Amino acid sequence: MPADPVFAAAPVFTADFASPRQWVAGRSWAYPDGGPVNPGDNKLDHLVADPDYCRSGTFRATRRPDGLWDAGLLTTEGSEEGFLVRTGDLLRTRVRLPTETGAWPAIWTWRDGDQEIDVFEYHPDNPDLLEFSNHVRGGHLYHRDDAVRPGGWVDVAVEFGARRVVWTLNDTPVYTNRNGVGRDWHAHLIVNLSVCAGRYHPEPDPDVTEMSFEVASLVVHRPSP
């Protein structure tokens, strides 16, 4: 097996969630017609561009009178910089997981109706489980870990290799998907907090009106020549 690439000391992308040049808020072509709703994916989301829902790095959702939830989403798609993750990149992020049943936080990639790699997904009804998925060439893992818990902080890293995608949790490799993403793969980043509609995971409890998760950092490194 070839050696891992040597990553440049300086990152090629450091997330500044407050920057409108890096991120577009409240819409994504991963949702039908760009949003604001996506019931086909069993989501109660109603995307909003309000900066209070995403621009601080705390991604929020609040209950609406119509039964949907105003929810925060940021994507690099359509932004002035238009950043794309590429084959060989390494993404590192530190997140605080939500506590509320029905919360569905995720960091993932998307382009032209496909190219999805899930850096992670989480559902508090499975309190010790993170989901890692390669939708580009197939493969996923449901990973249970004592460090994963509602309200807990975790460090997740993903290497998007041509022949393998490697997920690391708290500096320990936990999943190597040997399908990879291919040599020419590239995709935009999405960070968001969805709300479950009950088909696969429970809806929020009736007395819950707000939920959140926090992204303290998100950095992408690119291999040295």
Rosetta blueprint (number, residue, H / E / L):
1 M L
2 P L
3 A L
4 D L
5 P L
6 V L
7 F E
8 A L
9 A L
10 A L
11 P L
12 V L
13 F E
14 T E
15 A L
16 D L
17 F L
18 A L
19 S L
20 P L
21 R L
22 Q L
23 W L
24 V E
25 A E
26 G L
27 R L
28 S L
29 W L
30 A L
31 Y L
32 P H
33 D H
34 G H
35 G L
36 P L
37 V L
38 N L
39 P H
40 G H
41 D H
42 N L
43 K E
44 L L
45 D E
46 H E
47 L E
48 V L
49 A L
50 D L
51 P H
52 D H
53 Y H
54 C L
55 R L
56 S L
57 G L
58 T E
59 F E
60 R E
61 A E
62 T E
63 R E
64 R L
65 P L
66 D L
67 G L
68 L L
69 W E
70 D E
71 A E
72 G L
73 L E
74 L E
75 T E
76 T L
77 E L
78 G L
79 S L
80 E L
81 E L
82 G L
83 F L
84 L L
85 V E
86 R E
87 T L
88 G L
89 D L
90 L E
91 L E
92 R E
93 T E
94 R E
95 V E
96 R E
97 L L
98 P L
99 T L
100 E L
101 T L
102 G L
103 A E
104 W E
105 P E
106 A E
107 I E
108 W E
109 T E
110 W E
111 R E
112 D L
113 G L
114 D E
115 Q L
116 E L
117 I E
118 D E
119 V E
120 F E
121 E E
122 Y E
123 H L
124 P L
125 D L
126 N L
127 P L
128 D L
129 L E
130 L E
131 E E
132 F E
133 S E
134 N E
135 H L
136 V L
137 R L
138 G L
139 G L
140 H E
141 L E
142 Y E
143 H E
144 R E
145 D L
146 D L
147 A L
148 V L
149 R L
150 P L
151 G L
152 G L
153 W E
154 V E
155 D E
156 V E
157 A E
158 V E
159 E E
160 F E
161 G L
162 A L
163 R L
164 R L
165 V E
166 V E
167 W E
168 T E
169 L E
170 N L
171 D L
172 T E
173 P E
174 V E
175 Y E
176 T E
177 N E
178 R L
179 N L
180 G L
181 V L
182 G L
183 R L
184 D L
185 W L
186 H E
187 A E
188 H E
189 L E
190 I E
191 V E
192 N E
193 L E
194 S E
195 V E
196 C E
197 A L
198 G L
199 R L
200 Y L
201 H L
202 P L
203 E L
204 P L
205 D L
206 P L
207 D L
208 V L
209 T L
210 E E
211 M E
212 S E
213 F E
214 E E
215 V E
216 A E
217 S E
218 L E
219 V E
220 V E
221 H E
222 R L
223 P E
224 S L
225 P L
